[in-house]
Amino acid sequence: MTSTYSDSYQHLLELLLDARKSAELTQEQLAKRLGKPQSFVSKYERGERRLDVIELLQVCKQVGIDPHSIIQALEQSSLPAR
């Protein structure tokens, strides 16, 4: 499946997946914390569903990461090479 999302959005999804795995949570466990079905986590991790800002903040809270660190990582990856 090819994605219509930008490289930056794909990087965001990678960061969120890594954060979930670092927190040693399954998709099912994270979904339960979010009050959502497991398919919600699966779909956003695969890029089939976009997260809005509120959802992003909720995911960050439930996996125990600071949303600012995600934004900083995205900014760093999008800086032009010097």
Protein Blocks (a to p, Z undefined) as FASTA:
>chain_A
ZZfbdfklmmmmmmmmmmmmmnopafklmmmmnopafklmmmmmnopaccdfklmmmmmm
mnopafklmmmmmmmmmpccZZ
